[in-house]
Amino acid sequence: MRHRFVLALGLALVLARPMAAQPIGPNQTITVVDSGTACVTAPAACATYALDNNSPGVTINIAGTWTGTLTFEGTNNDGNWVALGLTTNVATGAQASTTTASGLFAITNTGVIKVRVRATAAITGAALVTAARGSGFARAGPAMGPGGTTTSQGPFLAPNGTSAAPSYSFTASPDLGFYRPNAFTVAGAGAGVPSLALVIGAAGSVVQNNAAKFGWTNTADAVSGTADTLMGRGGIGEITYTTVLFSALGTPAVGTVALCTDCAPTTPATCPATKASCICTSGGVGSVAYRFNSVWYCPF
């Protein structure tokens, strides 16, 4: 009896092992654009693969000499197909529902029964498509789901993105989200050092964090990561700010505060006793400048 139990346990452990990657279906070739009838009248416009319960991870390889646009799609009812918005290019980490170039693409399956690659723009040549299912355990990565729905049990990798197209965004607010700037070019912040940027609207501001520093910039500068206003940690209990010259103070809103490196009160001897004496002028050794009633005041 004991020997039977041990044998049964060993067999169960063998069967429970994750399956090695295996091809799914035959190799397929895409040579024409879909006619808009779900690949019925133009079957050569699609490469379709049925999945089973041993397909938690799927890779699709596209090769050959071709031009055009291929869209990755999935269905959970064999009728309603949706774009798989977070299909990952294995080589670059970029995620999208379409591709215009050959490559190896990965998807984590959370409940679709079929996937397909469909030509959705005029295509020339022949795109050669193969598919394989991965291990029995999908431990991390973007999930396959309608509209780019994602789940993850591990690191989630996204492309760097830009201020115009953040890596992490929202369907209703595509101009709101996070991305990684290519550089952080404020003096002292270190050009090219990784940073995190928050985009707040197409005409809004971007906040970047790098080496205990926060920078604010307009959206036009955000693609390169250039920040024109910086706040950082100077030391224990110390905060540093971006400084400006008197000539650059401008006419911002009332309540604005700046650190001016060449400012001084107009008449230091009678400031702050006389308000007019504290109006900022250039030629000094530096002062905090306050904007009130459309005038810059420098108390020292």
Secondary structure, DSSP 8 states (H G I E B T S, - for coil): -HHHHHHHHHHHHHHHS----EE-S--EEE-S---SSTTSS-GGGEEEEE--TT-SEEEEEEESSEEEEEEEEEESSSS--EEBTTEEETTT--EESEESS-EEEEEEESS-SEEEEEEEEEEEE-EEEEEEE--S---SS-EE-BTT----SS--------SSS-SB--SS-TTEEEE--S---STTT-TT---EEEEESTTSEEEEEETTEEEEEEGGGTTTT--SEEEEEEETTEEEE-EE-GGG-----TT-EEEETTEEESSGGGTTTSGGGGBEEESSS-EEEEEETTEEE---
